[in-house]
Amino acid sequence: MSSTLSAALNKENLPAGATALGDLLSTNMTFTCIATGSTARTLKESTSPLGQSLWKRISDAGALVSSNNEGIERVKATPTVLVTEHSYMEYLAGFDCQLAVLPDTSGLSNIQYGIAVQKSSPWLAPFNEAIKQLKAEGKLTELRKKYWKNQCVVWNLFSCTDYFNVSFKFWLLYL
């Protein structure tokens, strides 16, 4: 399994037309990431122009945080962009409707994940086969949809005051 980086920011601070992490470099927002995390290491060691620009903005501002929670608090309170692992932020943004998540579309980072088993474990082959089968049958996608529900979509459906719009949206949910 793999994941990329993304930018998390307060929806109120989302610039018009911004669709990716790199689009935010032209803003005056502060950038941050976790000081001891893999994102900081990736940006610090990056040879790509985007990675170098992000690291320069973060390190020049002295804006490193100690945890994702601290980063999210900054994002909510100030015009700050938290650069972190995309899957995690996508999950959080599904429950915290203040957050906007913009992916890194440049390929700056491709973080690999796996399940570790003891060397020569009899579980290695069964785990690999089970994961391949779940992926081939679409079960991984199904599980993601089941457990990574985006609550904000549902909540935002009922934020309008126009009766027609509410009724129409109710029918869409009902169907």
Secondary structure, 3 states (H helix, E strand, C coil): CEECEEEEEEHHHCCCCCCCHHHHHHCCCEEECECCCHHHHHHHHCCCHHHHHHHHHHHHHCCCECCHHHHHHHHHHCCEEEEEEHHHHHHHHCCCCCEEEEECCCCCCCEECCCCCCCCCCCHHHHHHHHHHHHHCCHHHHHHHHHCCCHHHHHHHCCCCCHHHHHHHHHHHHC
